[in-house]
Amino acid sequence: MHFLSPLLFLFTAFFGCTSSVSDSVRFLAVGDWGGLEFLPYKTPVESSVANRMGKVADTIHAQFVVALGDNFYFHGVKDVDDKRFQETYEDVFTAKSLMVPWYVCAGNHDHYGNASAEIAYSQRSKRWNFPDFYYTRSWNIPGTSQEVQLVLLDTVLLCGNTKADHVLDRPQSPSAAEAQWQWLEKTLKESQAHYLLVGGHFPVWSIAEHGPTRCLVDRLKPLLEKYRVNAYLSGHDHNLQHLKEANSTVEYFVIGAGAYVEDNTQHKPSVPKGSSLFYWANQWHYGGFATVQASTSSMNITFVDAEGSSLYSRSLYPRN
């Protein structure tokens, strides 16, 4: 872990760890950013995160943004014409540098409303990309045939939604869940990507309020390991975390501080011993997000707070 001044951070984290911006795939990732369902339809944390994301995206020339669910608190949207799309998204993430594709997946709060309407909004917004409940996209590292592949899941359809006490129900449609599991394994098995990332709203491992998602520990984790996935990105808990089991090559990043920050480590005994490598939940720093920059030699994932400071960086390496 390291702490840097904002100026030194911009130089070191974005230009010193991999290569130049011209020969890398560069994006931001943020979860749990969905504001409020009443005036002013955004939180101070969301506004601060959006402002900093715009500045950082401009610095690194980000090519896209990954949104990891809970896009609209607290009950999702009603339909594709819901004003929340404008009030909580379009009117908040206004920086020119953020007018890039956003690749979106749904969280539990999205499913409390009409998650299908969020998919339909892809036809209304040039930057909102949510083609289906689960899908994959790939990008070539400039000047090479090597790919960065992102697989986005719907963890609510896989595992069920959460009750008030955060206990998971069973999937509403076991057949739909099984179809997604089968699609996922086929997608991972066929991947030849240089870097392979999987994302979803619920975490596999987390030391915070919600803790590990047993359904994903039991069934997703073995697939990630079997098919040599580099990392799993998630949200749900409102903090920033990095976890890695000693006997596994898969790394887990919780990026859930987009609109709220909650300092809670009650599930620290619930993760494998020694797997929690980084945890951040500073409520005075108004949230955070992650940057990802992938070159042919390494992929650097950096946690950034709303003040522009680098909180933590991790380098991952090609699957092959």
Salt bridges, closest charged atoms under 4 A:
ASP32 OD2 - HIS201 NE2 3.85
ASP32 OD2 - HIS238 NE2 3.28
GLU37 OE1 - HIS75 ND1 3.10
ASP70 OD2 - HIS201 NE2 3.16
ASP81 OD1 - ARG124 NH1 2.83
GLU90 OE1 - ARG127 NH2 3.07
ASP154 OD2 - HIS111 NE2 2.75
ASP169 OD1 - LYS163 NZ 3.53
GLU178 OE2 - ARG219 NH2 2.94
GLU185 OE2 - LYS226 NZ 3.40
GLU190 OE2 - LYS186 NZ 2.87
GLU209 OE2 - HIS166 NE2 2.69
ASP218 OD1 - ARG214 NH1 3.66
GLU225 OE2 - LYS221 NZ 3.17
ASP237 OD1 - HIS210 ND1 2.58
GLU245 OE2 - LYS221 NZ 3.41
GLU251 OE1 - HIS242 NE2 2.60
GLU251 OE1 - ARG314 NE 2.90
ASP305 OD2 - HIS285 ND1 2.81
GLU307 OE1 - HIS285 ND1 3.76
